[in-house]
Amino acid sequence: MSMQLRVDHTTTYDYDGKAVASYNQARLTPVTTVDQIVVHSRVEVSPKPWTFEYRDYFGTHVTAFEVVDPHEAMTVSATSTVQTNRTPAPPASLTWEALAEREVADRWTEFLGTPPMVAAPADFEQRAKQVAADHELPGDAARDLCALVHDEVEFVPGITLVGGLAATAWQQRAGVCQDMVHLVVGGLRSVGIPARYVSGYFHPDTEPVIGETVHGYSHAWVEWWDDGWHGFDPCNNVEPDDRYISVAFGRDYLDVKPISGIYSGVGTSRLDADVAIVRLA
């Protein structure tokens, strides 16, 4: 069953004084894939900026913008309408031997590295290796590793930082979707399975009511390579369905930040973000 979803994502920055310049990149526009079609999208910034759009290395749509006039607040509003039609992933098929061949390992080398944000702590890496040893196919091992993280890491907002490490979340056995995805990504890469971080949106209702606007979420899940990218949400322990909208792909959260940039003129700022999502059809 397909869905048409509209997402309104508003981010407001309030500065303690006047910012005299702000240079940013926004990754807020969904991508058209085999699973979803972007019907409409718009990113608006106030005060009015200079803008430039491009696709980054991983295929994410980026809106770069500059606000050079002095300002005490800045608002970034992104509105998107997306038709989703996600089909269930096929059974695992790629073998461990095929995964290790240069054709795969060289092609997806960026998704095999373990930078600090996703690096698995030693005990978790051992668990990942045991899961891999228990399965004949990497895709089945990947599903099991997602289930392990879901079962052993509790969803607790506010206990980790946005730039936190997977190792910290594992030590605490608590974190948010970003932490769980980083753990799974690091674990999969430690056993040779290319894995990437996916950011996007997620309608929280199992059966969304047409026309009813709800508070939605910026969300994250993982995809691994198995003769194609296969997605799974370790936070909710489900395969992404039509309630999920993909926005950005990368090696970890640093590649997919919704808004990143620099500003000058004042020392501190406050950020407020709100996501509203409604099923249109």
N, C-alpha and C positions, 0 to 999 in steps of 0.2 A: 504493500500500500504506500503510495507516494504522498507527500505533504508539500504544501506551500507555506513557508514561514517568513515572517517579517521580524527583523531584529533592529532595535534602536539602542545604540550604545553611546552614552554621553559621558564624557570625561571633563571635569572642571578643575582647573588649577587656580588657587587663590594665593597671591604673593603678599608677603609682608613688606609692602612698598611697591615701587615700580620696577618691573623688569624692562630693561632697555633693548634686549634682543633675545630671541628664542629660536633655536634651530632644531627641528624635529623630524622624525620618521614615524609614520603611522602604518601599522599592519592591521587594518580593520576591515578590509574588503575581502569577502569570500572569493574562492576560486571556483571556476567551472571545471568539473571533472566528470568521469563516467557516472558518478554517484549523485551529482548535484549540478544544477544549472542556475547561474546568477541571472535573475530576471531584471533586477534593478539594483544599483548601489550608488551611494553618494557620501562623500566626506566633506563636512563643512567646518570651518575654523573661524572663531571670532576672538580677537580682532581679525579683519580680513588680511590674509597672508599672500605671499608669493608661493605658488605650488608647482610641483613637478612630479609626475607619476612614472613608475618603472617596475619591472619585474626583477626581484633579486636572484641570487645564484640558485636558490632552491625553488624558484617559481612562484614565490609569494608576491602579491600585488602590494606595492609600497607607494604611499603618498608622502613625499617629502615637502615640508613647508617651513617658511621663515616668517616670523613676526618681528619686525625691526623697530616699530614704533613703541614708545613707552606704554606699558599696560600693567594694571594691577590684577587682572584675571585673564584667563584664556579658557575657551570652551572648544572641545573637539567633539562633533556630533557625527556619528556614522549610522546610516540607515541602509539596510539591505533587504531585498526580497529574494528568496531562494527556493527553487523547486528541488526537493530531495527525493531520491528513489534508490535507496541502498538495497542491493541484493545480498543475501547471506554469502559469506566467503566460502569458496570451495574447500574440500578437505585438504589437509596438508599433503604436499606431493614432493617437494624438493628434499633430497637426501643430504646427509652430512657431507658426503664425498663431493656432491655437486656444489654445495655451499662453499667448500674450501677451494674450488677451482678459481683460477685467476680471472676468468670471465665474470664471476660474481664478486669476488673479493676486491678486485681492482675497480670494478664499476661503482661499487658502493663503499669505497674506502673511507669517505667522510663519515659514514654511519657505523664505522667499526672502532673508531677511536674512543678513548675514555678520559675526557677532560675532567677536572675536579668536580664539576657540578653533577656529573653522572657516575663518577668512579665508584664501583661497588666496594664496600668494606670487605676485609678478608673473609669474615664468616659468612656474609651474604654471597660472596663469590663462590664459596664452597657449596652452599646450598644450590646455587644456579648450576654448578657443574654436576651435582648429584641429580638434579632434575633432568639435565641434558642426557646423562648416562642412562636414565630410566626410560628414554623414548627413542624409538628407531628413527623418527622424523623430527627435524628442528621445529616445524610448525606446531606439532603437538607439545613439544617441550615449552615453546613460547606461551601457549595457552596456560599450561600448568604453572609457569613462573608468575603470570598475571594473577592466577588464583592464590598463589602463595602470598604475594604482596597484599592482595585484598584481605586475606584472612588474618595476617599478622600485623598489618599497619592500620591503626585506627584513624578515621577521618576526624581531625581536630583542628578547626580553623584557628589561626592566630598563634599556633605553637612554633611555627617555623617562619623564616624570613623569605621574601620573594627571591633573594639571591642565595638561598641556603643550599647545602649540599645533600645529596642523597644519603651519604653516610650518616649525617646527623639525624635524618628522619628514621633511618633504620635503627640507630642506637636508641632513639626515643620510642620507637614503634608507634609513631604518630606523625601526622602531617596532613597535607591537602593533596588535591589531585596532581599538582605539579610535582610534589615530592614522590608520590607513588609512580608516576610516569618515569621520573629520573631513575628511580631504583630499578624498574623493569628494563629500561633502556640500557643501563649500565650492566645489569645481569646478562641480558641477551648478547651484548657485544663481548662480554668476557668469555662467552662460549662460542664466539664466531658467527653469531646471527646478526646481520645488518638490521639496525633499528633506528627509527627516527621519531622525533617529538612532534606531535600535531596539536595545534591550538585552534580553538573555534568556539562554537556556542552549543548549548545543550538545553532543550526544553525539559523541565523537571518532571512534567506529568507523563505518566505511562500512556494515557489516552488523551492527548491535548484536545480541548474543546474549541471548535471553530469560532473565531471572533472574540475569544476571551484572552485578554492581555495578562500575562503573569510576569513576576520578577524572574528573569533568566540568569544565566551564568556565563562568564568567560570560563572555558573548560579546557582540559587537556587530556589526550589519550595517546596511545602508542601505536605505531605500525611497524611490522617487521617484513623482511623480504622472503617470499616463498613463491617464486615465479610470478611475482606481482606483490603489491603492498597489501598486507592484511592488518586490519585495525582491531584494537580491543581497548576497552576502558577498564583499567584495573581498579579504579575508584568505585565504580558501580558494578563491577564484575559482569559486564555485558559487552557483546559486540555492538559497535555503533549502528543504530538504525536510522529511520527517517527523522528522528528528533535531533540529530547531530548535523552541524554545519561546519565544514572545514574552512579555516581561514589561512593558516600559515604552517609551513613545515620547516624543520631544522634539526640541528644536532642536539640542541637542548633549548631551554627557555631563552637564553641570550639571543638566539637567532630569530625568535618569534615574538618578542615583546610587543604588545599592542601599540604602545607609544614609547619612544625613546628619544632622548635629545639632551641639549644643554641650553642654559640661559644665563644671562648676566644681569647685574644691577642690584640684586637683593640676595640675602643669605638663605632664606627659608621659604618654603611654599607648602600648601596643603592640597591634597588631591582627593577628589571625590568621583567615584565611577558608578554608573547605574546602567543596567541592561534590562530592557523590556522586550519580551518576545511574544508573538501572537501567531496562532495558526490561522491562515487565511482560507485554505482549502485542503 
